Amino acid sequence: MATARTPQGATGTGAATGNKGRSRVSGSDRVHGSVRAIGRALRLPFTAAARGIRRATHAHGAGESGLGKLIELHGVNGAGDMMVTVALASTVFFSVPTDEARGRVALYLAITMAPFTVLAPVIGPLLDKLPHGRRAAMAGAMLARALLALVLSGAVVTGSIEMYPAALGVLVASKAYGVVRSAVVPRLLPPRFSLVKANSRVTLGGLLATGIAAPVAAGLQVLGPRYPLYGAFLIFVAGTFLSFSLPRKVDSAKGEDTALLAADEQHLHGPHRRPVKRPGLRTVGIAVTHALGANASLRWLSGFLTFFLAFLLREHPLTGQSAAVSLGMVAVAAGAGNALGTAVGAGLRSRAPELIIVTVVAVVLGAAITAAVFFGAFLVACLTAFAGFSQALSKLSLDALIQRDVPEPVRASAFARSETLLQMSWVFGGAVGIVMPLNGPLGLSVAAVVVAVGWGTTVRGLLRSARHGGPARPGPV
């Protein structure tokens, strides 16, 4: 009987051991399941955001045409530029007293912006000679900024002279990217997409990425001035690889020619009909050239306000606010205006973009005069908001005119050259903002005069073009 009980006891022990094994296995499974669930929960905000961004950028045929990838690339570009901007601003502007900062920023402009004004006119024609390598050109601009960000990461700590040529290189590479991007957009239009709508989507993608990158860059800046530049390096490296994900048709130059950007009575409708030994800036038509002049005045105003208000509000903050808060309010107002103008431009289907340009420049002129006469915190914020709104909407209208009046074979070249001229206007505006005395009414009066000249010299030609309607072209404006 004892032996009979022994097997039963052994069997019972084995069963108990098996139950314990199964318990351990099931417990381990529960732990692993919990870890996986926690991992999924932690990844969910990022994956959901990524899926949401992908759906937004690839909507309405943008994914099939390749425009969605360009929107994402432009977002990467904006985020990287913001990282560099925060690092340089904290080094050149915020780290020293106002008087010394003006000198340092003036030196920065002299060493970086002045050579850029010489190089900028060359960028468009040079890139015209590389129509088959646009993806490589964009990747090259990204990679160059990635490497220069590493150089800057050491220079901003030591304050060495290397910072200035490196910053110039970043600026030139950034503008080269912008020129190529403008030339690429017409190649990636989805069906029934206007060029205005496509450009507004690309711009909104860049603005969104910049808005996200700004607080991240500020957080990295707390750790040290070099950390935002490390972030810029990683972002630009990602942009280098993303550039090659664009469709191969971006590199196609089939049917393209060189555009000339000033009205010529013999060539009012775009491409030159007779051989030109050395192409100049003429022949795309009166509407485009006047629209470019009006946009140049608004871009000048943007550069002027950027630097003039930065120093003015640091020395004389808005009533009841600190310098940092004052600068933040003005920056937010300008960014909000820019985003709103881009969004409005995407929804407009006006067939007279000339009227839009005339109207928005007149509104900015009125805002500048009002802010100069009744100088105050609210009116300064309103001026920056109107300037951002008008610059965005006016640029989209210029895009519409290029789409309408410039034949497709030369349209990409027209975008490249117009973007270069607008960047030069911003540089000159910034230089004037640096040397102006820190007197609010005086500075804004000068700004109003420049905008008035830009408006007065272009309004007649734009209105005449609007009355004639311009060359008829299918598709929404």
C-alpha positions in Angstrom: 0.0 0.0 0.0 2.9 2.3 0.7 4.3 1.5 -2.7 0.9 2.2 -4.2 0.7 5.5 -2.5 4.2 6.4 -3.6 3.4 6.6 -7.4 0.3 8.6 -6.5 2.4 10.9 -4.4 5.0 11.1 -7.2 2.3 11.8 -9.7 0.8 14.5 -7.6 4.2 16.1 -7.2 4.9 16.0 -10.9 1.5 17.6 -11.5 2.3 20.3 -9.0 5.6 20.9 -10.7 4.0 21.1 -14.1 1.4 23.6 -12.8 4.2 25.7 -11.3 6.0 25.7 -14.7 2.9 26.7 -16.5 2.4 29.4 -13.9 5.9 30.7 -14.5 5.5 30.6 -18.3 2.1 32.4 -18.1 3.5 34.9 -15.7 6.5 35.6 -18.0 4.0 35.9 -20.9 2.0 38.4 -18.9 5.2 40.4 -18.2 6.3 40.5 -21.8 2.8 41.4 -22.9 2.7 44.2 -20.4 6.1 45.5 -21.7 4.9 45.3 -25.3 1.7 47.1 -24.3 3.6 49.9 -22.6 5.9 50.1 -25.6 3.0 50.5 -27.9 1.4 53.1 -25.6 4.7 55.1 -25.6 5.1 54.8 -29.4 1.5 55.6 -30.1 1.7 59.5 -30.0 4.7 59.4 -32.3 3.4 56.8 -34.7 -0.1 58.4 -34.8 1.5 61.8 -35.4 3.6 60.3 -38.2 0.6 58.7 -39.8 -1.4 61.9 -39.5 1.4 63.9 -41.1 1.8 61.4 -43.9 -2.0 61.5 -44.6 -2.0 65.3 -44.7 1.1 65.6 -46.9 0.0 62.9 -49.3 -3.7 63.9 -49.6 -5.4 64.8 -52.9 -2.9 63.1 -55.1 0.2 64.6 -53.5 1.5 61.2 -52.5 1.2 59.8 -56.1 2.8 62.9 -57.7 5.7 63.1 -55.3 4.6 66.5 -53.9 4.0 64.9 -50.4 7.7 63.9 -50.2 8.8 67.5 -51.1 6.5 68.8 -48.4 8.2 66.5 -45.9 11.6 67.5 -47.1 10.8 71.2 -46.8 9.6 70.5 -43.2 13.0 68.9 -42.5 14.7 71.9 -44.1 12.7 74.4 -41.9 13.4 72.4 -38.7 17.2 72.3 -39.4 17.3 76.0 -40.2 15.5 76.9 -37.0 18.0 74.9 -35.0 20.9 76.9 -36.6 19.0 80.2 -36.1 18.5 79.6 -32.4 22.1 78.7 -31.8 23.5 81.7 -33.7 21.0 84.2 -32.3 21.9 83.2 -28.7 25.6 83.5 -29.5 25.6 86.7 -31.6 22.5 88.6 -30.1 21.5 87.5 -26.7 24.8 86.8 -25.0 26.1 90.4 -24.9 24.7 93.9 -24.1 22.6 95.6 -26.7 25.3 98.0 -28.0 27.8 95.3 -28.3 25.2 93.0 -29.9 24.5 95.6 -32.6 28.2 95.6 -33.5 28.4 91.9 -33.5 25.3 91.5 -35.6 26.6 94.2 -38.0 29.9 92.3 -38.3 27.9 89.1 -38.8 26.0 90.7 -41.7 29.1 92.3 -43.2 31.0 88.9 -43.2 28.0 86.7 -44.2 25.3 88.7 -45.8 27.5 91.0 -47.9 29.3 88.1 -49.7 25.8 86.5 -50.1 24.5 89.5 -52.0 27.3 88.9 -54.5 26.8 85.1 -54.6 22.9 85.2 -54.7 22.6 86.5 -58.3 24.8 83.6 -59.4 22.8 80.9 -57.6 19.8 80.8 -60.0 21.8 80.8 -63.3 24.3 78.3 -61.9 21.5 75.9 -60.9 19.9 76.4 -64.3 23.0 74.6 -65.7 22.2 71.5 -63.5 18.7 70.7 -64.5 19.4 66.9 -64.4 20.8 66.9 -60.9 18.2 68.7 -58.8 17.8 65.9 -56.3 21.6 65.8 -55.9 21.7 69.6 -55.6 19.1 69.5 -52.8 21.0 66.6 -51.1 24.2 68.5 -51.5 22.7 71.6 -49.9 21.5 69.5 -46.9 24.8 67.7 -46.5 26.8 70.9 -46.7 24.7 72.4 -43.9 25.1 69.2 -41.8 28.9 69.5 -42.0 28.9 73.2 -41.4 26.6 72.7 -38.3 29.4 70.6 -36.8 31.9 73.4 -37.6 29.6 75.9 -35.9 29.1 73.7 -32.9 32.8 74.3 -32.0 32.9 77.9 -33.1 29.9 79.1 -31.0 31.6 77.9 -27.9 35.1 79.3 -28.6 33.9 82.4 -30.4 36.4 81.8 -33.1 36.4 83.5 -36.5 35.3 80.2 -38.1 31.7 81.0 -37.1 31.4 83.7 -39.8 32.4 81.8 -43.0 30.6 78.7 -41.7 27.4 80.8 -41.2 27.8 82.2 -44.7 28.1 78.7 -46.0 24.9 77.7 -44.2 23.1 80.7 -45.6 24.2 80.1 -49.2 23.3 76.4 -49.0 19.9 77.2 -47.5 19.1 79.7 -50.3 20.4 77.3 -52.9 18.0 74.7 -51.6 15.2 77.3 -51.7 15.9 78.1 -55.4 16.0 74.4 -56.4 12.8 73.7 -54.4 11.0 76.5 -56.3 12.1 75.0 -59.6 11.0 71.5 -58.5 7.4 72.2 -57.5 6.0 72.6 -61.1 7.3 69.1 -61.8 5.3 67.6 -58.9 1.9 69.1 -59.4 -0.9 66.5 -58.8 -3.9 66.5 -61.2 -6.1 69.6 -60.9 -3.7 71.2 -58.5 -2.8 74.9 -59.1 0.8 76.0 -58.5 -0.5 78.4 -55.8 -2.1 75.5 -53.8 1.0 73.3 -54.2 3.3 76.1 -53.0 1.0 76.9 -50.1 1.1 73.3 -49.0 4.9 73.2 -49.1 5.1 76.5 -47.2 2.7 75.3 -44.5 4.7 72.2 -44.0 7.8 74.2 -43.5 6.0 76.6 -41.1 4.6 73.7 -39.0 8.0 72.1 -38.8 9.7 75.4 -37.8 7.1 75.9 -35.1 7.7 72.5 -33.7 11.5 72.8 -33.9 11.7 76.2 -32.2 10.8 75.1 -28.6 13.0 71.9 -29.1 15.9 74.1 -30.1 15.3 76.4 -27.1 15.4 73.4 -24.8 18.6 72.2 -26.3 20.0 75.7 -26.0 19.6 75.4 -22.2 22.0 72.4 -22.3 24.6 74.5 -24.2 25.0 76.5 -27.4 26.3 73.6 -29.4 23.4 71.2 -28.8 21.0 72.9 -31.2 23.7 72.5 -33.8 24.0 68.8 -33.1 20.3 68.6 -33.6 20.7 70.5 -36.9 23.4 68.0 -38.0 21.1 65.1 -37.5 18.1 66.8 -39.2 20.2 67.8 -42.3 21.7 64.3 -42.6 18.1 62.9 -42.7 17.3 65.6 -45.3 20.2 64.4 -47.4 18.7 60.9 -47.7 15.2 62.2 -48.0 16.2 64.3 -51.1 16.9 61.2 -53.1 13.4 59.8 -52.3 11.9 62.4 -54.6 10.6 61.1 -57.9 13.2 60.8 -60.8 11.1 63.2 -62.9 12.5 66.0 -60.7 15.8 65.6 -62.5 14.1 65.7 -65.9 14.7 68.9 -67.9 12.7 67.9 -71.0 11.3 70.9 -72.7 12.8 73.5 -70.4 14.6 76.7 -71.4 16.1 79.7 -69.6 13.7 82.4 -68.3 14.5 86.1 -68.4 12.9 88.3 -65.7 12.3 91.8 -67.0 9.7 93.1 -69.4 10.9 93.6 -72.9 8.6 95.0 -75.6 10.0 92.5 -78.1 9.5 89.5 -75.8 6.4 90.1 -73.6 5.2 86.6 -73.5 8.1 84.6 -72.0 10.7 82.6 -73.9 13.0 84.5 -76.2 12.2 83.8 -79.8 15.5 84.8 -81.1 18.9 83.4 -79.9 20.4 85.4 -77.1 24.2 85.2 -76.7 24.1 86.0 -73.0 20.7 85.8 -71.4 19.7 88.7 -69.1 16.9 89.4 -66.8 14.1 90.3 -69.2 11.2 88.9 -71.3 8.7 87.3 -69.0 6.1 90.0 -69.1 4.9 93.2 -67.3 2.7 91.5 -64.7 5.4 89.2 -63.5 8.1 91.9 -63.3 5.8 94.3 -61.4 4.6 91.6 -59.1 8.2 90.8 -58.4 8.9 94.4 -57.6 6.0 94.6 -55.1 7.1 91.4 -53.5 10.7 92.7 -53.2 9.4 95.7 -51.2 7.6 93.3 -48.8 10.6 91.0 -48.5 12.7 94.1 -47.8 10.2 95.0 -45.0 10.5 91.5 -43.6 14.3 91.8 -43.3 14.1 95.3 -41.9 11.6 94.4 -39.2 13.5 91.3 -38.2 16.6 93.2 -37.2 15.2 96.6 -36.3 12.6 95.3 -33.9 15.0 92.7 -32.5 17.2 95.5 -31.2 14.5 98.1 -30.5 12.4 95.7 -28.3 15.5 94.5 -26.5 16.4 98.1 -25.6 12.8 99.4 -25.2 10.4 96.4 -24.5 6.7 96.7 -25.1 4.8 98.3 -22.3 4.7 96.1 -19.2 6.7 93.3 -20.8 10.2 92.0 -20.6 12.5 92.1 -23.7 12.1 88.3 -24.2 8.3 88.4 -24.0 8.2 91.4 -26.3 10.3 89.7 -28.9 8.2 86.5 -28.5 5.0 88.4 -29.0 6.2 90.0 -32.2 7.6 86.7 -33.5 4.4 84.9 -32.8 2.3 87.6 -34.5 4.5 87.5 -37.6 4.4 83.7 -37.7 0.7 83.6 -37.3 0.2 86.2 -40.0 2.4 84.2 -42.4 0.6 81.0 -41.7 -2.8 82.7 -42.2 -1.7 84.2 -45.4 -0.5 80.9 -46.7 -3.8 79.2 -45.7 -5.9 81.9 -47.3 -3.8 81.7 -50.5 -4.5 78.0 -50.7 -8.2 78.7 -50.8 -8.3 81.7 -53.1 -9.2 81.0 -56.7 -9.1 84.6 -57.9 -8.3 85.1 -61.6 -6.7 88.5 -60.9 -3.7 87.8 -58.6 -2.5 91.3 -59.5 -5.4 92.8 -57.5 -4.4 90.6 -54.5 -0.8 92.0 -54.6 -2.0 95.6 -55.0 -4.4 95.2 -52.1 -2.1 93.5 -49.6 0.8 95.9 -50.2 -1.6 98.8 -49.7 -2.8 97.2 -46.4 0.8 96.8 -45.2 1.5 100.4 -46.2 -1.5 101.6 -44.2 -0.4 99.5 -41.2 3.2 100.8 -41.4 2.0 104.5 -41.5 -0.4 103.9 -38.6 2.3 102.2 -36.5 4.7 105.0 -37.2 2.3 107.7 -36.2 0.7 106.0 -33.2 3.7 103.9 -32.1 2.7 101.4 -29.5 2.8 97.7 -28.5 -0.5 96.7 -30.1 0.2 98.5 -33.4 3.7 97.0 -33.7 2.3 93.5 -33.2 -0.4 94.3 -35.8 2.2 95.5 -38.3 4.3 92.4 -38.0 1.1 90.2 -38.4 0.0 92.2 -41.5 3.5 92.0 -42.9 3.7 88.2 -42.5 0.2 87.8 -43.9 0.8 90.0 -46.9 4.2 88.6 -47.7 2.8 85.1 -47.8 -0.2 86.0 -49.9 1.7 88.2 -52.2 4.3 85.6 -52.9 1.6 83.0 -53.7 0.1 85.5 -56.1 3.5 86.0 -57.7 3.6 82.2 -58.1 0.2 82.3 -59.8 1.3 85.0 -62.2 4.4 82.9 -63.1 2.1 79.9 -63.7 -0.3 82.0 -65.8 2.1 84.1 -67.9 5.3 82.1 -68.1 5.2 79.1 -70.5 6.1 75.8 -69.0 9.4 75.4 -70.8 10.9 78.3 -68.8 8.7 78.3 -65.7 11.2 76.4 -63.5 14.0 78.9 -64.4 11.7 81.8 -63.7 11.1 80.5 -60.2 14.8 80.0 -59.5 15.7 83.6 -60.6 12.8 85.3 -58.8 13.6 83.5 -55.5 17.2 84.7 -55.7 16.1 88.4 -56.2 13.7 88.2 -53.3 16.4 86.8 -51.0 18.6 89.7 -51.9 15.8 92.1 -51.0 15.6 90.5 -47.5 19.4 91.0 -47.1 19.3 94.7 -47.9 16.3 95.2 -45.6 18.1 93.5 -42.7 21.2 95.7 -43.3 19.1 98.9 -43.1 17.5 97.6 -39.9 20.9 97.1 -38.3 22.1 100.7 -38.9 18.9 102.5 -38.1 18.7 104.4 -34.8 16.6 102.7 -32.1 13.7 105.1 -32.6 10.4 103.3 -33.2 8.5 106.0 -35.1 11.5 106.9 -37.2 12.3 103.3 -38.2 8.7 102.5 -39.1 8.5 105.8 -41.1 11.5 104.7 -43.2 9.8 101.3 -43.6 6.6 102.9 -44.8 8.5 105.0 -47.3 10.1 101.9 -48.9 6.8 100.1 -49.1 5.2 103.1 -50.6 7.9 103.3 -53.3 7.4 99.6 -54.0 3.6 100.0 -54.2 3.6 103.2 -56.2 6.0 102.0 -58.9 4.1 98.7 -59.5 0.5 99.5 -58.9 -0.2 101.0 -62.3 1.3 98.1 -64.2 -0.4 95.5 -62.1 -3.8 97.1 -62.5 -3.3 97.5 -66.2 -2.4 93.8 -66.4 -5.5 92.9 -64.3 -7.8 94.8 -66.7 -6.3 93.0 -69.7 -6.6 89.6 -67.8 -3.2 88.3 -68.9 -2.7 85.4 -71.2 -5.4 82.9 -70.8 -4.3 79.5 -69.4 -6.4 76.6 -68.3 -6.7 75.6 -64.6 -7.4 77.5 -61.5 -5.2 80.3 -60.4 
